[in-house]
Amino acid sequence: MDRIIVEGGHRLVGEVHVSGAKNAALPMLAALLLARGTHCLRNVPDLADVRTLCNLFEIMGAKAERGSGSRADAITLTIGDVLEPEAPYELVRTMRASVLVLGPLVARCGRARVSLPGGCAIGARPIDQHLKGLERLGATIVLEHGYVEARADQLIGGSFTFDVISVTGTENLMMAACLAKGRTVLENAACEPEIVALANLLNAMGGRVQGAGTPVITIEGVEAMHPVEFPIIPDRIEAGTFLVAAALTQGDILVKGALPEHLEALLQKLRDTGASITVEAGGVRCQGDDVILPTDVKTLPHPGFPTDMQAQLMVLLSVAKGSSMVTETVFENRFMHVLELSRMGADIRIDGKVALVKGVQHLSGAPVMATDLRASASLILAGLRARGQTEIRRVYHLDRGYERMEEKLRALGAHIERVKR
Ligand code: EPZ
């Protein structure tokens, strides 16, 4: 298993281009199952999760190909008349977002057999809302042998209110409703930018989705949809991770391609800690200050502070001049990075959903272990700031969501390298 070794204490200065968003690419690739023909998505990040989903498409009988040369950012997906609508456990257990094929397959093929994703490091991650919503649209759902069997000769539009705000739950039902008969109204829907991006793709395919980005989304079912060529939006979480890196190292980084309107809550928090944030043509710049101020933060569904940035901001707060309260309201176990940060000298105490982060003078490099995607990013950030060398193990977690992270950081002045086992 690869390891990443970071030598701390170097300011990061320069420009970095943000890649396409993992959490937009996955639902948008799944949406292509709704229409026969050859589709092309552009600006698709080259990530383990994207490769896993493309493997799943191949198993189902579709053909997924990544371009080369000037089209290396593109994935071409050819969907034939016949699809084997099954997502096996071996694939789903490595990437729970595979559950996103459930809605499109039921809508398009009338049936789907998808392994239950099970939990992961950050929480139980149930999919009850996905299943309740599909039943509301007329699907029959049977759970057995660790699989979801969903069937519907024809989905029928209806109204569904989410008990909890679910990003992929909203995405699954938006996609399924596109081919349902009649109108579907989703209430208490997620408002993330990735939901809007998916709705824009579905409409480009001939779907009729209104209200994405608000808690009420209306979908008018259509008879059929058609293939498209479409771009993926920039990854706001990767962008935010680089902005935190600038604040953490008293650096000065222009994150090209970052969309400030996707990052408002994070930009506000970075300003609260004393960083200087400026929106420039084509990106967002962060300049770190010598003094990092404490601030309290609570993760919430969009437009609140994103849970996917909680671990990264905590690293910044761990060296602030004072104490900060970090409240994680979205997932029940998303403080796995705290134990590893503590081994680097951070002073963090957890009480249920709240972590009290008492700023320390400095972090010290140490061998640490990544537990999940965003925790691995936070450990790299901590290594950039720490005195001495930090070795991060199990970086396969990082590779699920960050494209060439160490290369991008090295180009900004970081002393970082990947050691392949
Ligand atoms: C998406 O996960 C993202 N993943 C996550 O990013 C992100 O952290 C999360 O949304 C919240 O923003 C993708 O988009 C592929 P949820 P998702 O359904 O959809 C509970 C990353 O690091 N819930 O919005 O799985 C659930 O347990 C990943 O890039 C139910 O109870 O998250 C959680 O507490 C991590 N029943 C809360 O809702 C359900 O049926 C939010 O989950 C569904 C969810």
Residues whose N, C-alpha, C, O or C-beta is under 5 A from the ligand:
A	BS01	EPZ	N23 L26 A97 R125 P126 I127 D128 Q129 H130 V164 I165 S166 V167 T168 G169 T307 D308 V330 F331 L373 R374
